[in-house]
Amino acid sequence: MPLYSFHCAKCAGDIELLVGSSETPVCPTCGSKKLERLMSRTAPEGKSRGIIKAGRMQAARAGHLSNFSRSERGR
């Protein structure tokens, strides 16, 4: 079942729910069925590059260069 984000029109809450294709989502706070599905982001903005860079720096310090291109390895 996919995880979807919803906005409840009745209580103005934003929630995430696991919803099957045949299910009608219900707000866990107020019980309303008037939910609007929101656009979900796949990754937090601005954090992915920092995480990748930190991982690559750690690998380079340990001598593991397999995740670097040939030009980055200097060979």
BATORVO-546348 format. One record per atom (N, C-alpha, C): residue number from 0; residue in one letter; atom name; x, y, z. Coordinates in steps of 0.05 Angstrom, whole numbers. Layout:
     i   aa   at       xx       yy       zz
   NUM    A   CA        X        Y        Z
...
END
This chain:
     i   aa   at       xx       yy       zz
     0    M    N       17      -24        0
     0    M   CA        0        0        0
     0    M    C       18       25        0
     1    P    N       12       44      -17
     1    P   CA       28       69      -18
     1    P    C       21       88        5
     2    L    N       40      104       12
     2    L   CA       37      125       32
     2    L    C       30      151       18
     3    Y    N        7      163       26
     3    Y   CA       -2      188       14
     3    Y    C       -5      210       35
     4    S    N       -1      235       27
     4    S   CA       -6      257       45
     4    S    C      -33      269       38
     5    F    N      -48      277       59
     5    F   CA      -75      288       55
     5    F    C      -78      313       72
     6    H    N      -96      330       63
     6    H   CA     -105      354       79
     6    H    C     -134      351       85
     7    C    N     -142      353      110
     7    C   CA     -170      350      118
     7    C    C     -183      377      117
     8    A    N     -206      379      102
     8    A   CA     -220      404       99
     8    A    C     -235      411      125
     9    K    N     -242      391      141
     9    K   CA     -258      396      165
     9    K    C     -241      407      188
    10    C    N     -219      393      194
    10    C   CA     -202      401      217
    10    C    C     -177      416      209
    11    A    N     -172      419      183
    11    A   CA     -149      433      172
    11    A    C     -122      420      179
    12    G    N     -123      394      184
    12    G   CA      -98      379      190
    12    G    C      -86      367      166
    13    D    N      -59      364      167
    13    D   CA      -44      350      146
    13    D    C      -35      323      157
    14    I    N      -40      301      143
    14    I   CA      -34      275      153
    14    I    C      -23      257      131
    15    E    N       -9      236      138
    15    E   CA        0      216      119
    15    E    C      -13      190      126
    16    L    N      -24      176      106
    16    L   CA      -38      151      110
    16    L    C      -30      130       90
    17    L    N      -29      105       98
    17    L   CA      -26       83       80
    17    L    C      -53       76       69
    18    V    N      -57       78       43
    18    V   CA      -83       75       31
    18    V    C      -82       56        7
    19    G    N      -99       36        8
    19    G   CA     -102       17      -14
    19    G    C     -118       29      -36
    20    S    N     -118       17      -60
    20    S   CA     -132       28      -83
    20    S    C     -162       29      -80
    21    S    N     -173       10      -64
    21    S   CA     -202        9      -61
    21    S    C     -212       22      -36
    22    E    N     -194       33      -20
    22    E   CA     -201       45        6
    22    E    C     -208       75        3
    23    T    N     -226       85       20
    23    T   CA     -232      113       22
    23    T    C     -219      123       48
    24    P    N     -200      141       46
    24    P   CA     -186      150       70
    24    P    C     -204      166       88
    25    V    N     -199      163      114
    25    V   CA     -214      177      135
    25    V    C     -194      192      153
    26    C    N     -200      217      160
    26    C   CA     -183      232      178
    26    C    C     -182      219      206
    27    P    N     -158      212      216
    27    P   CA     -157      200      242
    27    P    C     -163      219      265
    28    T    N     -162      245      260
    28    T   CA     -168      265      281
    28    T    C     -198      270      284
    29    C    N     -212      275      262
    29    C   CA     -240      283      264
    29    C    C     -259      263      251
    30    G    N     -249      243      236
    30    G   CA     -266      224      223
    30    G    C     -278      232      197
    31    S    N     -271      255      186
    31    S   CA     -281      265      161
    31    S    C     -271      250      137
    32    K    N     -287      247      117
    32    K   CA     -278      234       92
    32    K    C     -272      255       70
    33    K    N     -273      281       78
    33    K   CA     -267      302       59
    33    K    C     -237      309       60
    34    L    N     -221      291       48
    34    L   CA     -192      294       47
    34    L    C     -183      300       19
    35    E    N     -165      319       17
    35    E   CA     -152      326       -8
    35    E    C     -124      315       -9
    36    R    N     -118      299      -29
    36    R   CA      -92      287      -31
    36    R    C      -72      308      -39
    37    L    N      -49      309      -25
    37    L   CA      -28      329      -30
    37    L    C       -6      317      -46
    38    M    N        9      334      -59
    38    M   CA       32      325      -74
    38    M    C       54      318      -55
    39    S    N       66      294      -57
    39    S   CA       87      286      -39
    39    S    C      114      290      -51
    40    R    N      133      296      -35
    40    R   CA      161      300      -44
    40    R    C      175      273      -41
    41    T    N      194      268      -59
    41    T   CA      209      244      -58
    41    T    C      233      245      -39
    42    A    N      244      269      -35
    42    A   CA      267      272      -18
    42    A    C      266      301       -7
    43    P    N      277      304       18
    43    P   CA      278      332       29
    43    P    C      295      349       11
    44    E    N      286      374        7
    44    E   CA      301      392      -10
    44    E    C      328      399        3
    45    G    N      349      399      -13
    45    G   CA      375      408       -4
    45    G    C      390      389       13
    46    K    N      379      366       21
    46    K   CA      394      348       38
    46    K    C      407      326       23
    47    S    N      397      318        0
    47    S   CA      408      295      -14
    47    S    C      437      299      -22
    48    R    N      443      322      -33
    48    R   CA      471      327      -42
    48    R    C      490      327      -19
    49    G    N      482      338        4
    49    G   CA      499      338       28
    49    G    C      504      310       38
    50    I    N      484      294       38
    50    I   CA      487      266       48
    50    I    C      505      251       29
    51    I    N      502      254        3
    51    I   CA      519      240      -16
    51    I    C      547      249      -14
    52    K    N      551      275      -11
    52    K   CA      579      286       -9
    52    K    C      592      276       16
    53    A    N      578      275       39
    53    A   CA      590      265       63
    53    A    C      597      236       61
    54    G    N      580      220       48
    54    G   CA      586      191       44
    54    G    C      610      187       27
    55    R    N      612      203        5
    55    R   CA      635      200      -13
    55    R    C      661      209        1
    56    M    N      660      230       17
    56    M   CA      684      239       32
    56    M    C      693      217       52
    57    Q    N      674      204       65
    57    Q   CA      681      183       84
    57    Q    C      693      159       69
    58    A    N      683      152       46
    58    A   CA      694      130       30
    58    A    C      722      137       20
    59    A    N      726      162       12
    59    A   CA      753      170        3
    59    A    C      773      168       25
    60    R    N      765      177       49
    60    R   CA      784      176       72
    60    R    C      791      147       78
    61    A    N      772      129       75
    61    A   CA      777      100       80
    61    A    C      791       86       57
    62    G    N      795      100       34
    62    G   CA      808       88       11
    62    G    C      790       73       -7
    63    H    N      764       75       -4
    63    H   CA      745       62      -21
    63    H    C      736       81      -43
    64    L    N      748       78      -66
    64    L   CA      742       97      -88
    64    L    C      724       85     -109
    65    S    N      711       63     -104
    65    S   CA      695       50     -124
    65    S    C      671       66     -133
    66    N    N      662       84     -116
    66    N   CA      638      100     -124
    66    N    C      645      126     -137
    67    F    N      671      130     -144
    67    F   CA      680      154     -158
    67    F    C      685      147     -187
    68    S    N      682      167     -205
    68    S   CA      688      162     -233
    68    S    C      718      163     -237
    69    R    N      727      154     -261
    69    R   CA      756      153     -266
    69    R    C      769      181     -264
    70    S    N      755      201     -274
    70    S   CA      766      228     -273
    70    S    C      768      238     -243
    71    E    N      750      230     -227
    71    E   CA      751      238     -198
    71    E    C      773      222     -183
    72    R    N      780      198     -193
    72    R   CA      801      182     -179
    72    R    C      829      192     -188
    73    G    N      830      206     -210
    73    G   CA      856      216     -219
    73    G    C      872      196     -234
    74    R    N      859      176     -245
    74    R   CA      873      155     -260
    74    R    C      868      157     -289
END
